[in-house]
């Protein structure tokens, strides 16, 4: 039974997944359907967490929009997500940055990795 589920999930995986980590600032290009039209919407923010693995892997991105914190969670291998573009790399020491929800202004920033 487990092998059957694994083979079905492997068929759902994307061939090429953009590499990004927790703490990175990314642009997520997502397809949005409005009626019979389809367009691409960009959501730019900091990656708070990546969960699970394989076909079930999710990631959460947070941004500030008009003074209000907005978080969105997407399945990584979803056909809705066109591409993920890394704007800048972040230097963090933990896997989930939920503490950023309580921070405001400069305290909510993540240090950048300079190469």
C-alpha positions, 0 to 999 in steps of 0.5 A, spaced: 500 500 500 505 504 501 509 503 495 502 505 491 501 511 494 509 513 493 509 511 486 502 516 485 506 522 489 512 521 485 508 522 478 506 529 481 512 532 483 515 537 479 521 536 475 525 542 476 524 546 483 527 552 485 532 552 490 530 557 496 531 556 504 528 559 510 529 566 511 530 568 504 526 573 500 522 570 495 518 572 489 512 567 488 509 567 481 502 564 482 497 563 477 490 566 479 483 564 475 478 570 475 472 567 471 475 564 465 481 569 465 488 566 468 493 571 470 500 571 474 500 574 481 507 576 484 507 575 492 514 577 495 516 576 502 520 572 507 520 565 507 517 563 514 517 555 514 518 549 509 514 543 512 513 536 510 517 533 504 516 530 497 509 531 494 506 534 500 511 539 501 509 546 503 512 553 504 509 559 508 511 566 505 510 573 509 510 580 507 507 587 510 502 590 506 499 597 508 501 595 515 498 589 515 502 582 516 500 577 510 502 570 510 500 565 504 502 558 504 503 554 498 504 547 496 511 547 493 509 542 487 503 545 485 501 547 478 498 554 481 506 556 483 509 557 476 516 559 479 519 562 485 525 567 484 530 568 490 531 576 491 536 575 497 538 570 501 537 570 509 542 568 514 538 564 520 539 559 525 532 556 525 528 552 521 521 556 523 521 564 523 514 564 527 517 569 532 517 574 526 510 575 527 511 579 533 516 584 530 515 590 527 519 595 523 527 593 522 526 588 528 522 584 523 528 584 518 533 578 517 540 579 516 542 578 508 548 573 506 553 577 503 557 573 498 
